[in-house]
Amino acid sequence: MGIVDWFKNDLSSRDRVLTRDLISMAIADGEFTEEERLEILRICRSQGISEQELMDSMRGKNICMPQTKEERFNYISHLISVMNADAVCSPLEVHTLKVLANRIGFNIEEVLP
């Protein structure tokens, strides 16, 4: 399933900000590789997020931001996992990571060299 297919259905499941930002991270370098797509699906399965929720989150419905320190750490960990999925870490992806981390109040400078 390609990224375009994720936008075709009008679904009403609860959305999560993580899924939207995983996609943002994957396309930050201008490409959406198969490795990134599979990593996003793996993360979603591990977090109990269905493909329906993934699609809906891309539509901006019922966004849930990570609240606790642990949730924010896991969120950043997942973004880094997608960033590294295709074995290419572009400056645009690093910038996107910093922006997304800042949005949830996570100082990425504490974990990046």
N, C-alpha and C positions, 0 to 999 in steps of 0.2 A: 504494500500500500504506500503510495507517495504522499507527500505533504498536502497536495491539492485535494486528495481524497478525504483528508481530515476535516475539510471545511464544507463538504457537500451536504451533510445531513443536519437537520435542525433538531438537536437533541436537548433535553432539559435536565440532565443529571447535574449534580453539584460540581462546581469547578474549583480548581486550585491554581494558585499563582505559579507554583513550581512548574507545571506542565507548560504554561505559556513561556516561561523563562528558559526552560530546557530547549524549546524550539528557537528562541532568540539566540541562545548560545550556539546552537548548531548552525544557524545561518549567518552568524556574525562575520564570517570570512567570505561570504558570497557563495558558498557551496552548501549543499545538504547531502552528505554522503550516506551510503547504506550503513556504514559502521555507526554513524551518529543516530540514524533512525532506529537501528537495533538497540543501541544503548538507551535511548529515550524510552523505548518500549520495555526494556529490562527494568529500568528504574521505576517506571509507572507500575509494572507488575509487582515489584518489591514493596512499593508504597501503597498497594491496594487501590490504585487508580486505574479505572477501566479506560478502554479506548474511547468510549463515549464521553467520559469526563475529560479526557485529553482533548478531544475535538471541541467540546463546549468551552473549555478554558481558553482556547484560542479565540473564541468569540467574546471573551471578557465577561462571562456570566458568573456571578457569585464568587468572586475572587477571595481566597483565604490566604492571608499573609502568615508566614511563620512567626510565632509569638515568643517562644522560649529560646534560651541560648542554644539548647540542644537542637531544636527545630531549625534555627538559623544555621548552625554548623552543618547539619545534614543537608540542608538546602544548598549551601555553597559546595559541599562535597559532591552533590549530584551534578551541579553545573560544571565543576572541574572534570568530572568523569565524562560528560558529553564533550567538553572542550578537547579532551585528550583521545576521544574515541577513534578519530581518524589519524592519529599519530602526528597531527599538525597543529601547532599552537601559534596562531597568527597574532600579531599585535592588536588587530581588531577584536579578536576573541578575548584577549587579556583586558582590553578597554571595556568590553561588554560585561565581563565578569566584575570588574570594579564598579561599574554603574549599577548592576543588579544587586551587588552586595551592599553598596551604599544605600540603596532604596530600602533595604530591610534593617539598616542600622548595624551592619557587619563591617568592621574595618578589615578589609582584605589585605591591607599592607602588613598586618600582623602575621599573616601566614605565607605571603609571597616574598621572595627575595628582592 
